[in-house]
Amino acid sequence: MTKENLILLADAYKYSHHKLYIPGTEYIYSYLESRGGKFQETVFYGLQYLLMEYLQGVVITKEKIDEAESELKEVFGRNDVFDRSKFEYIIEKHGGRLPVRIKAVPEGTVTATHNVLMTIENTDPNCFWLTNFLETLLMQVWYPCTVATMSREIKKVVSKYYNETASPASFAGIDFVLNDFGFRGASSVESAGWGGSAHLINFAGSDTIIASTFAKRYYKAPTAPGLSIPATEHSIMTLLGEPGEKEIFKHVLDAFPTGTIACVSDSYNIIRACEEYWGTELKEQILKREGTLVIRPDSGDAVQTLLKVFEVLTEKFGYTVNEKGYKVLPPQVRVIQGDGISYSSIPTIYEALKNAGISSENLVLGMGGALLQRVNRDTQEYALKCAHAVVNGKGINVQKNPLELDANGNTRVSFKKSKCGKQVLVKKDGGFVTIPESEAAGLKDELVTVFENGEIKTSYTFNDIKIRAQI
């Protein structure tokens, strides 16, 4: 498979910057941070994929320069913007390898927002323009970072309700509570793989197979970290119409007489399905199985539907009361909610079950678009900004500090105020703090050189990343 031409992977306006930086510019140093957003912590993940797929090795060639020159003449409609000699220099002096150094916090690391996560600087003064030319591509690391962060925050919620309502013996199943249903709703195969693998840092349930492929291909996962089970869809359940639904239910049980099987049960009437079919006519077959039937509602208000489903199922199948005083269905029966699941809806659902005396261990979740697609760069306010430069041999600390107007017309300092000067990330009081390099004497910088002059210098395994991201 041919990679995209790196020379064309930048915002169009950046091709003019080699002329627009002040004459005498030699080095540009920029950093990445989360400037705040929905969550107070972020998980750093996904840079290694970008380095392996787009930046390592020989990435500038004459053929790619020719292609870019032709394309950019059309884009700009003029000949004085793109300067092929800038890229030809990289071929002549560096063999087509990128003369930049990238340092980053180890992948899987969890930091508070407003901390430096990555830095990039050119290593050849003639390539001062290259640092922020690469911003467009490198900035896309916001996506796997945000998915990993969202998934981890949901795991915090799940853990809270398990601690309050679930039997300690059930805690081994937490990793399978949130299942990735997001492939079909993702914007691309790359998004599904990159974002889906970010979810697998925190949970093991996933129907997005390409996510495991990414984890194995780019992070040396020894086996697929995403696991799934046989499950039906509505095309199966509606094949004999409403009169034949019970027959198909029985066929599902017969097709997989052992192990876990999920069955969507709302094709016509979820309450009838639970009460008459699963809970009465097929009850004995279910209870005799060596495995679990996972019943899936898929429409209606999630809270009201689940409360009614559990009311019916506990009446029909019975229940035990765990050590914390909450009802638990027999191990042969569980429920999965995959409709309307989001970070905001999950605590509402679990709180309703808690108030109804239902243990959280009875329910697992499937999350689609809200996991892999309903995020953007502003979810965690990621930005990459220049903080230091060298011009005519003189080091200059660089900073933006906008004075902005609020909705009432009053002035205030913008949250977009950037850091000033070269930065280091240090450990302090059990967490991470970003301080200027000039103040870091004797302190260890937690940022590691991961890429330099076309070579990956440090890489991480998926298992290492999972360990770092643990709650």
C-alpha positions as CSV (number, residue, x, y, z in Angstrom):
1,M,0.0,0.0,0.0
2,T,1.5,3.4,-1.0
3,K,1.7,6.0,1.7
4,E,0.3,9.4,1.2
5,N,2.9,12.0,0.0
6,L,4.1,13.7,3.2
7,I,4.8,16.9,1.3
8,L,1.1,17.3,0.7
9,L,0.0,16.5,4.3
10,A,0.0,20.1,5.6
11,D,-2.5,23.0,5.6
12,A,-2.1,24.9,2.4
13,Y,-1.1,28.1,4.1
14,K,2.0,26.5,5.6
15,Y,3.8,26.3,2.2
16,S,4.3,30.1,2.3
17,H,6.0,30.1,5.7
18,H,9.5,29.6,4.5
19,K,9.2,33.1,3.2
20,L,7.2,34.5,6.1
21,Y,9.4,33.6,9.0
22,I,11.7,36.6,9.7
23,P,15.0,36.4,7.9
24,G,17.7,34.8,10.0
25,T,15.4,32.2,11.6
26,E,17.3,29.0,12.4
27,Y,15.3,26.9,14.8
28,I,11.7,26.6,15.8
29,Y,10.6,24.7,18.9
30,S,7.0,23.9,19.4
31,Y,5.0,21.9,22.0
32,L,1.7,20.1,22.3
33,E,-0.7,20.4,25.2
34,S,-4.3,19.9,26.2
35,R,-5.5,23.4,27.2
36,G,-8.4,22.0,29.2
37,G,-11.7,20.7,28.0
38,K,-14.2,18.1,29.1
39,F,-11.9,16.1,31.4
40,Q,-9.2,17.2,33.8
41,E,-6.9,14.4,32.7
42,T,-5.7,13.2,29.4
43,V,-4.1,9.9,28.2
44,F,-1.3,10.3,25.7
45,Y,-1.6,7.7,22.9
46,G,-1.2,7.3,19.2
47,L,2.0,9.2,18.2
48,Q,3.9,5.9,17.5
49,Y,1.5,5.1,14.7
50,L,2.1,8.5,13.0
51,L,5.9,8.1,13.4
52,M,5.8,4.6,11.9
53,E,3.3,5.2,9.1
54,Y,4.3,8.7,8.0
55,L,7.6,10.0,9.3
56,Q,10.2,7.4,9.7
57,G,12.8,6.6,7.0
58,V,13.1,8.2,3.6
59,V,9.9,10.2,3.2
60,I,11.1,12.9,0.8
61,T,11.9,11.9,-2.8
62,K,12.2,13.6,-6.2
63,E,9.0,11.9,-7.3
64,K,7.1,13.2,-4.3
65,I,8.4,16.7,-4.8
66,D,7.4,16.6,-8.5
67,E,3.9,15.5,-7.5
68,A,3.6,18.2,-4.8
69,E,4.8,20.9,-7.2
70,S,2.2,20.1,-9.7
71,E,-0.6,19.8,-7.2
72,L,0.3,23.1,-5.4
73,K,0.5,25.1,-8.5
74,E,-3.1,24.2,-9.0
75,V,-4.0,25.0,-5.4
76,F,-2.4,28.4,-5.3
77,G,-2.6,29.4,-9.0
78,R,0.8,31.0,-8.7
79,N,4.5,29.9,-8.8
80,D,6.0,31.8,-5.9
81,V,4.6,29.9,-2.9
82,F,5.9,26.3,-3.1
83,D,9.7,26.2,-3.1
84,R,10.9,22.7,-4.2
85,S,14.5,23.6,-3.3
86,K,13.5,23.4,0.4
87,F,12.6,19.7,0.0
88,E,15.5,19.0,-2.4
89,Y,17.8,20.2,0.4
90,I,16.4,17.5,2.7
91,I,17.3,14.9,0.0
92,E,20.8,16.3,-0.6
93,K,21.7,16.8,3.1
94,H,19.7,14.1,4.9
95,G,18.9,11.5,2.3
96,G,15.2,12.3,2.3
97,R,14.9,11.8,6.1
98,L,13.3,14.5,8.3
99,P,15.8,16.6,10.3
100,V,13.6,17.1,13.3
101,R,13.6,15.9,16.9
102,I,10.4,14.8,18.7
103,K,10.2,14.3,22.4
104,A,7.1,13.0,24.1
105,V,5.7,11.6,27.3
106,P,5.6,7.8,27.2
107,E,2.4,6.6,25.6
108,G,-0.2,5.6,28.1
109,T,0.9,8.3,30.5
110,V,-2.0,10.1,32.2
111,T,-1.4,13.8,33.0
112,A,-3.5,16.7,34.1
113,T,-4.5,19.1,31.4
114,H,-2.2,22.1,30.6
115,N,0.9,19.9,30.6
116,V,3.4,19.6,27.8
117,L,2.9,16.2,26.1
118,M,5.2,16.5,23.1
119,T,7.8,18.8,21.7
120,I,9.2,19.1,18.2
121,E,12.2,21.1,16.9
122,N,14.3,21.1,13.7
123,T,17.9,19.8,13.9
124,D,19.1,21.6,10.8
125,P,19.0,25.4,10.8
126,N,18.1,25.5,7.1
127,C,14.9,23.6,7.9
128,F,13.5,26.0,10.5
129,W,10.2,26.0,8.5
130,L,9.8,22.2,8.9
131,T,8.9,22.1,12.6
132,N,5.5,23.7,12.2
133,F,5.0,22.4,8.7
134,L,4.6,19.0,10.4
135,E,2.0,20.4,12.8
136,T,-1.0,19.5,10.6
137,L,-0.2,15.8,10.7
138,L,1.2,15.5,14.2
139,M,-1.8,17.5,15.6
140,Q,-4.1,14.6,14.6
141,V,-2.7,12.7,17.7
142,W,-5.6,14.6,19.4
143,Y,-7.9,11.9,18.1
144,P,-6.5,8.7,19.8
145,C,-5.6,10.7,22.9
146,T,-9.2,11.9,23.2
147,V,-10.7,8.4,22.6
148,A,-8.4,6.9,25.1
149,T,-9.3,9.6,27.6
150,M,-13.0,9.3,27.1
151,S,-12.8,5.5,27.4
152,R,-10.8,5.8,30.6
153,E,-13.2,8.3,32.1
154,I,-16.0,5.9,31.5
155,K,-14.1,3.2,33.2
156,K,-13.9,5.5,36.3
157,V,-17.7,5.7,36.2
158,V,-18.1,1.9,35.8
159,S,-15.7,1.3,38.6
160,K,-17.6,3.7,40.9
161,Y,-20.8,1.8,40.5
162,Y,-19.1,-1.6,40.7
163,N,-17.6,-0.5,44.0
164,E,-21.0,0.6,45.3
165,T,-23.2,-2.3,44.0
166,A,-21.3,-5.2,42.6
167,S,-20.0,-8.4,44.2
168,P,-16.2,-8.4,44.5
169,A,-16.1,-11.6,42.5
170,S,-17.5,-9.7,39.5
171,F,-14.8,-7.1,39.3
172,A,-12.8,-9.4,36.9
173,G,-15.5,-8.5,34.3
174,I,-15.1,-4.8,34.4
175,D,-12.8,-4.9,31.3
176,F,-15.7,-6.2,29.3
177,V,-18.3,-3.7,30.4
178,L,-17.8,-1.1,27.6
179,N,-17.7,-2.7,24.2
180,D,-16.7,-0.8,21.1
181,F,-19.5,-0.8,18.5
182,G,-18.1,2.2,16.6
183,F,-16.6,0.9,13.3
184,R,-19.6,1.6,11.1
185,G,-19.9,5.1,12.6
186,A,-16.2,6.0,12.2
187,S,-15.1,8.4,9.5
188,S,-12.6,6.0,8.0
189,V,-10.9,2.6,8.5
190,E,-7.9,4.5,9.9
191,S,-10.1,6.2,12.4
192,A,-11.6,2.9,13.5
193,G,-8.2,1.3,13.9
194,W,-6.5,4.2,15.6
195,G,-9.4,5.2,17.8
196,G,-10.5,1.7,18.4
197,S,-7.1,0.7,19.7
198,A,-7.1,3.7,22.0
199,H,-10.3,2.3,23.6
200,L,-8.5,-1.1,24.1
201,I,-6.1,0.6,26.5
202,N,-8.9,0.6,29.0
203,F,-11.4,-2.2,28.0
204,A,-11.1,-5.5,26.3
205,G,-14.6,-5.7,24.6
206,S,-14.7,-4.6,20.9
207,D,-16.4,-5.5,17.7
208,T,-13.8,-3.3,15.8
209,I,-11.4,-5.9,14.7
210,I,-9.1,-3.4,12.9
211,A,-8.5,-1.9,16.4
212,S,-6.7,-5.1,17.4
213,T,-4.8,-5.1,14.1
214,F,-3.5,-1.6,14.9
215,A,-2.4,-2.7,18.4
216,K,-0.5,-5.6,17.0
217,R,1.0,-3.9,14.0
218,Y,2.1,-0.7,15.6
219,Y,2.4,-1.6,19.3
220,K,3.5,-5.2,19.3
221,A,0.4,-6.5,21.1
222,P,1.1,-10.3,21.3
223,T,-2.5,-11.3,20.7
224,A,-5.7,-9.4,19.8
225,P,-6.5,-7.2,22.8
226,G,-10.1,-6.7,21.6
227,L,-12.4,-9.7,22.3
228,S,-16.0,-10.3,21.1
229,I,-18.8,-12.9,21.2
230,P,-21.4,-14.3,18.7
231,A,-24.3,-12.0,18.5
232,T,-27.4,-11.5,16.4
233,E,-28.7,-8.5,14.5
234,H,-32.2,-7.5,13.3
235,S,-31.8,-9.1,9.9
236,I,-31.6,-12.4,11.7
237,M,-34.3,-11.8,14.2
238,T,-37.0,-10.5,11.8
239,L,-36.5,-13.2,9.1
240,L,-39.7,-15.1,10.0
241,G,-41.7,-12.0,10.9
242,E,-43.3,-11.3,14.3
243,P,-45.1,-14.7,14.5
244,G,-41.7,-16.5,14.0
245,E,-39.7,-14.5,16.6
246,K,-39.9,-17.2,19.3
247,E,-38.7,-19.9,16.8
248,I,-35.7,-17.7,15.9
249,F,-34.9,-17.2,19.6
250,K,-34.8,-20.9,20.1
251,H,-32.6,-21.3,17.0
252,V,-30.2,-18.8,18.5
253,L,-29.9,-20.9,21.6
254,D,-29.6,-24.1,19.6
255,A,-26.9,-22.6,17.3
256,F,-24.6,-21.8,20.3
257,P,-25.6,-24.2,23.1
258,T,-22.5,-23.2,25.1
259,G,-20.6,-20.0,25.8
260,T,-21.8,-16.4,25.7
261,I,-24.3,-15.3,23.0
262,A,-25.9,-11.9,22.6
263,C,-29.4,-11.6,21.1
264,V,-31.1,-8.3,20.1
265,S,-34.7,-8.7,21.4
266,D,-36.6,-5.5,20.6
267,S,-37.6,-6.3,17.0
268,Y,-41.3,-6.2,18.0
269,N,-41.8,-6.1,21.8
270,I,-38.9,-6.2,24.2
271,I,-41.1,-6.8,27.2
272,R,-42.9,-9.7,25.6
273,A,-39.6,-11.2,24.5
274,C,-38.3,-11.1,28.1
275,E,-41.6,-12.1,29.7
276,E,-43.0,-14.8,27.4
277,Y,-40.2,-16.1,25.3
278,W,-36.9,-15.8,27.3
279,G,-38.5,-15.8,30.7
280,T,-41.2,-18.5,30.2
281,E,-41.1,-20.8,27.1
282,L,-37.3,-20.9,26.8
283,K,-36.4,-20.4,30.4
284,E,-35.3,-24.0,31.2
285,Q,-33.1,-24.2,28.1
286,I,-31.4,-20.9,29.1
287,L,-30.8,-22.1,32.7
288,K,-29.4,-25.4,31.5
289,R,-26.8,-23.8,29.2
290,E,-23.1,-23.7,30.0
291,G,-22.8,-20.0,29.2
292,T,-24.7,-16.8,29.3
293,L,-27.5,-15.3,27.2
294,V,-27.0,-11.6,26.9
295,I,-30.4,-9.9,26.1
296,R,-30.1,-6.7,24.1
297,P,-32.8,-3.9,24.1
298,D,-32.1,-1.5,21.2
299,S,-34.7,1.2,21.3
300,G,-36.7,3.5,23.5
301,D,-35.6,5.4,26.6
302,A,-32.6,3.5,27.9
303,V,-33.4,4.0,31.6
304,Q,-37.1,3.2,31.5
305,T,-36.5,0.2,29.2
306,L,-33.7,-1.2,31.3
307,L,-35.7,-0.8,34.5
308,K,-38.7,-2.7,33.0
309,V,-36.4,-5.4,31.5
310,F,-34.7,-6.1,34.8
311,E,-38.1,-6.0,36.6
312,V,-39.3,-8.8,34.3
313,L,-36.1,-10.8,34.2
314,T,-35.6,-10.8,38.0
315,E,-39.3,-11.9,38.4
316,K,-39.0,-14.7,35.7
317,F,-35.5,-16.0,36.4
318,G,-35.1,-15.2,40.1
319,Y,-32.1,-13.5,41.6
320,T,-29.6,-13.6,44.4
321,V,-28.6,-10.7,46.6
322,N,-24.9,-10.0,46.7
323,E,-22.8,-8.8,49.6
324,K,-23.7,-5.2,49.0
325,G,-27.4,-5.9,49.0
326,Y,-28.2,-5.7,45.3
327,K,-30.0,-8.1,43.0
328,V,-28.0,-10.3,40.7
329,L,-29.6,-12.4,37.9
330,P,-28.5,-16.0,37.5
331,P,-25.2,-16.3,35.6
332,Q,-27.0,-17.6,32.6
333,V,-28.7,-14.3,32.0
334,R,-27.3,-10.7,31.5
335,V,-28.3,-7.6,29.6
336,I,-26.4,-5.3,27.2
337,Q,-27.5,-1.8,26.3
338,G,-26.0,-0.6,23.1
339,D,-28.4,2.2,22.1
340,G,-27.9,5.8,23.3
341,I,-24.8,5.1,25.2
342,S,-22.5,8.1,25.9
343,Y,-20.4,9.5,28.7
344,S,-23.3,11.5,29.9
345,S,-25.9,8.7,29.7
346,I,-23.9,6.0,31.4
347,P,-24.0,7.3,35.0
348,T,-27.7,8.1,34.7
349,I,-28.3,4.5,33.7
350,Y,-26.2,3.0,36.5
351,E,-27.7,5.4,39.1
352,A,-31.2,4.3,38.1
353,L,-30.3,0.6,38.4
354,K,-28.7,1.3,41.8
355,N,-31.8,3.0,43.0
356,A,-33.9,0.0,41.9
357,G,-31.7,-2.4,43.8
358,I,-30.1,-3.8,40.7
359,S,-26.3,-4.6,40.8
360,S,-24.2,-3.0,38.0
361,E,-22.8,-6.5,37.3
362,N,-26.0,-7.4,35.5
363,L,-25.4,-4.9,32.7
364,V,-22.7,-4.4,30.0
365,L,-22.7,-1.6,27.4
366,G,-22.0,-1.1,23.7
367,M,-20.9,2.3,22.5
368,G,-20.6,3.4,18.9
369,G,-20.5,6.9,17.5
370,A,-20.1,8.6,20.9
371,L,-16.9,6.7,21.4
372,L,-15.1,6.9,18.1
373,Q,-16.8,9.8,16.3
374,R,-18.5,12.2,18.7
375,V,-15.2,13.8,19.7
376,N,-13.2,16.6,18.2
377,R,-9.9,18.5,18.8
378,D,-11.8,20.9,21.2
379,T,-13.1,18.1,23.4
380,Q,-9.7,18.4,25.2
381,E,-8.6,21.7,23.6
382,Y,-5.4,20.2,22.0
383,A,-3.0,22.7,20.5
384,L,0.6,22.8,19.2
385,K,2.3,26.1,19.6
386,C,5.7,27.6,19.1
387,A,7.5,28.5,22.4
388,H,11.1,29.1,21.5
389,A,13.1,30.1,18.4
390,V,16.7,30.9,17.4
391,V,17.1,33.9,15.1
392,N,20.5,35.0,14.0
393,G,22.1,32.8,16.7
394,K,20.0,34.3,19.5
395,G,17.6,32.3,21.5
396,I,14.1,33.9,21.8
397,N,11.3,32.8,24.1
398,V,8.0,32.9,22.2
399,Q,4.5,33.2,23.5
400,K,1.0,34.1,22.4
401,N,-1.1,35.9,25.1
402,P,-4.4,37.1,23.6
403,L,-6.5,39.7,25.4
404,E,-10.0,38.8,24.3
405,L,-13.6,40.0,24.7
406,D,-16.1,37.9,26.5
407,A,-19.9,37.7,25.7
408,N,-20.5,40.9,27.7
409,G,-17.8,42.8,25.9
410,N,-15.4,42.7,28.9
411,T,-11.7,42.0,28.3
412,R,-10.0,38.9,29.7
413,V,-6.9,36.8,29.2
414,S,-7.7,34.0,26.8
415,F,-7.4,30.3,27.7
416,K,-5.3,30.2,24.5
417,K,-2.4,31.8,26.2
418,S,0.6,29.6,25.4
419,K,3.7,28.5,27.3
420,C,6.9,30.6,27.0
421,G,10.3,29.0,26.3
422,K,11.5,25.4,26.2
423,Q,9.5,23.2,28.5
424,V,10.1,20.1,30.6
425,L,7.6,17.7,32.3
426,V,8.6,16.7,35.8
427,K,7.1,14.5,38.5
428,K,6.0,16.4,41.6
429,D,3.7,15.3,44.5
430,G,2.6,12.2,42.7
431,G,1.6,14.0,39.5
432,F,3.2,15.8,36.6
433,V,4.1,19.5,36.3
434,T,5.3,21.5,33.3
435,I,8.1,24.0,34.1
436,P,10.4,26.0,31.9
437,E,13.6,24.2,31.0
438,S,15.6,27.1,32.6
439,E,14.1,26.2,36.0
440,A,14.6,22.4,35.8
441,A,18.2,22.1,37.0
442,G,18.6,18.7,38.7
443,L,15.0,17.5,37.8
444,K,14.4,14.6,35.4
445,D,12.5,15.5,32.2
446,E,9.8,12.9,31.6
447,L,9.7,13.7,27.9
448,V,11.6,11.1,26.0
449,T,13.2,11.4,22.5
450,V,11.0,9.2,20.3
451,F,12.1,10.5,16.9
452,E,15.2,12.1,15.5
453,N,16.4,12.7,12.0
454,G,14.2,10.1,10.4
455,E,14.6,7.4,13.0
456,I,12.3,6.2,15.8
457,K,14.4,6.3,18.9
458,T,12.0,4.9,21.5
459,S,9.0,2.7,21.0
460,Y,6.3,1.3,23.3
461,T,4.4,-2.0,23.5
462,F,0.6,-2.1,23.9
463,N,0.9,-3.9,27.2
464,D,3.2,-1.2,28.6
465,I,0.7,1.4,27.5
466,K,-2.2,-0.3,29.2
467,I,-0.2,-0.6,32.5
468,R,0.6,3.2,32.5
469,A,-3.0,4.1,31.8
470,Q,-4.5,2.0,34.6
471,I,-6.8,3.8,37.1
